Amino acid sequence: MMKKMILAATIVGGMAAGFSGQAVAAHHHAPPPPPPGGCGMMGGPGGPGGFGMPFLGNVQLTAAQHKKLKAILQDSHPDFRADMEKEHQLHKQIQDLLVVPGKVDEAQIVSLQQQITAIHQQHEAGRLQTAIRIHDILTTDQLNQIRDTQDKVASLHEQLRALTALPAPEDAKK
C-alpha cells in the first residue's frame, strides 16, 4: 500500500513538473492566457487551456492563428465581476429568507436558485461558443494532437485512480 502511495505521489509530481515545464517551454508559442475571472475550473471546461480547448498550449500555432485566437479571447471576455456580484446578492437573499422566523418562502428561494442557474448557463454557453470559435481556427492535425494529449492525460488519471483506490473490503473478497 505504501509503495502505491509513493508511486502515485511520484506520478502526480512528475505530471505537475511536466505540465509546468511544458508551459515554460511553450511560452513563446503558447496562446495568450484566458481572461481573468475565467471559468472556475482549471481554465475552463475540459481543463487547462480554457474555454473547452484543453492543452491548446501544447499546439504550435501559426502567427495568423495566434492573431485570430487573441481576437477570439478578447471578444469572449464577459463582465464576470458584475455577474459575480449579482450572484452574491442572490445568495444573500436566499440566506436572508432562511433566517426569517416563520415558514420559509420556498417559491422565492426556487426563483432565486433559477436566477443563479441562468447566470451559470449563460457563462457555460459563452465558453462553449468560444471553444467552437477556437476549434474553427485549428487544423485537423492540431485537433488530433489535442485529442491525443487528452487521451494520454485521461489514461494517467485512470492509472492514478487505480493506484490510489482503497482496497476492497474483506467481505467482498470472500
DRENTILUM-642543 format. One record per residue (C-alpha): y, x, z; residue in three letters. Coordinates in steps of 0.001 Angstrom, whole numbers, plus 500000, padded with zeros to 6 digits. Layout:
N
Y_X_Z_ALA .
...
END
This chain:
174
500000_500000_500000_MET .
502416_502798_500892_MET .
501641_504549_497599_LYS .
502517_501361_495709_LYS .
505817_501060_497556_MET .
506701_504696_496851_ILE .
505751_504279_493189_LEU .
507834_501108_492922_ALA .
510825_502819_494532_ALA .
510434_505750_492156_THR .
510307_503461_489131_ILE .
513332_501464_490270_VAL .
515242_504671_490978_GLY .
514262_506065_487617_GLY .
515337_502885_485852_MET .
518689_502931_487636_ALA .
519222_506575_486742_ALA .
518131_505901_483173_GLY .
520475_502959_482770_PHE .
523419_504854_484243_SER .
522553_507831_482054_GLY .
522495_505569_479027_GLN .
525894_504214_479989_ALA .
527316_507735_480238_VAL .
525642_508849_477002_ALA .
526763_505740_475154_ALA .
530316_505940_476498_HIS .
531806_506830_473131_HIS .
529614_504380_471232_HIS .
529459_501502_473683_ALA .
531362_498282_473148_PRO .
534256_497535_475439_PRO .
533179_496092_478775_PRO .
533151_492324_479195_PRO .
536341_490817_480534_PRO .
536853_490915_484302_PRO .
535529_487938_486183_GLY .
532645_487893_483733_GLY .
529566_485856_484204_CYS .
528379_486414_487701_GLY .
525015_487815_486660_MET .
524911_491473_485795_MET .
527210_490926_482844_GLY .
526052_487539_481769_GLY .
523087_485502_480795_PRO .
520461_487872_479691_GLY .
521644_490826_481730_GLY .
523905_493801_481138_PRO .
525988_493695_478003_GLY .
527424_490353_478890_GLY .
527713_487089_477059_PHE .
523987_486781_476420_GLY .
523719_490063_474499_MET .
521975_492396_476920_PRO .
521599_496054_476056_PHE .
524365_495924_473477_LEU .
525496_499310_474761_GLY .
522200_500800_473526_ASN .
523008_499930_469909_VAL .
525054_502131_467578_GLN .
527877_500010_466205_LEU .
529969_500837_463179_THR .
533746_501096_463511_ALA .
534069_497692_461831_ALA .
531581_496175_464288_GLN .
533472_497703_467224_HIS .
536687_496155_465945_LYS .
535048_492736_465499_LYS .
533382_492973_468913_LEU .
536668_493809_470590_LYS .
538317_490823_468900_ALA .
535465_488512_469959_ILE .
535634_489641_473576_LEU .
539409_489282_473672_GLN .
539226_485780_472182_ASP .
536493_484813_474628_SER .
538429_485533_477806_HIS .
538971_482206_479594_PRO .
541129_481855_482692_ASP .
538394_482331_485286_PHE .
540874_482529_488172_ARG .
542158_479023_487591_ALA .
538595_477715_487326_ASP .
537532_479605_490459_MET .
540475_478149_492368_GLU .
539639_474657_491127_LYS .
536008_475130_492141_GLU .
537087_476454_495539_HIS .
539226_473346_496068_GLN .
536315_471092_495070_LEU .
534036_472850_497587_HIS .
536719_472482_500239_LYS .
536930_468754_499532_GLN .
533160_468488_499989_ILE .
533386_470363_503287_GLN .
536207_468091_504436_ASP .
534143_464996_503599_LEU .
531210_466359_505595_LEU .
533204_466781_508807_VAL .
534876_463363_508845_VAL .
533491_461104_511585_PRO .
531526_458115_510368_GLY .
529458_457551_507269_LYS .
529621_460280_504621_VAL .
531059_459126_501282_ASP .
528115_460265_499178_GLU .
529585_458856_495964_ALA .
532660_461042_496405_GLN .
530502_464100_497092_ILE .
528445_463401_493960_VAL .
531665_463115_491947_SER .
532881_466473_493278_LEU .
529490_468083_492527_GLN .
529689_466773_488972_GLN .
533121_468332_488549_GLN .
531752_471688_489769_ILE .
528806_471370_487388_THR .
531178_470608_484497_ALA .
533093_473837_485188_ILE .
529813_475792_485174_HIS .
528689_474117_481945_GLN .
531989_474977_480236_GLN .
531590_478624_481223_HIS .
527979_478721_480041_GLU .
528867_477070_476721_ALA .
531648_479605_476220_GLY .
529316_482510_476988_ARG .
526741_481203_474531_LEU .
529342_480784_471788_GLN .
530479_484352_472398_THR .
526858_485562_472228_ALA .
526408_483751_468917_ILE .
529556_485366_467507_ARG .
528338_488794_468659_ILE .
524897_488118_467174_HIS .
526518_487359_463835_ASP .
528111_490821_463560_ILE .
524851_492698_464236_LEU .
522349_493823_461629_THR .
518680_492906_461686_THR .
517808_496451_462783_ASP .
520296_496282_465653_GLN .
518918_492923_466801_LEU .
515371_494302_466627_ASN .
516474_497311_468690_GLN .
517914_494979_471343_ILE .
514734_492884_471369_ARG .
512557_495996_471739_ASP .
514657_497135_474699_THR .
514417_493659_476257_GLN .
510641_493695_475833_ASP .
510363_497114_477475_LYS .
512531_496070_480420_VAL .
510569_492824_480833_ALA .
507351_494845_480868_SER .
508769_497190_483515_LEU .
509861_494231_485632_HIS .
506379_492744_485398_GLU .
504864_496070_486445_GLN .
507248_496230_489408_LEU .
506326_492690_490459_ARG .
502637_493591_490262_ALA .
503133_496790_492244_LEU .
505207_495170_494967_THR .
503279_491904_495244_ALA .
501916_491021_498639_LEU .
498164_491473_498959_PRO .
496075_488345_498613_ALA .
495281_486604_501907_PRO .
491860_487325_503364_GLU .
490818_483681_502867_ASP .
491372_483936_499105_ALA .
489075_486954_498853_LYS .
486067_485035_500181_LYS .
END
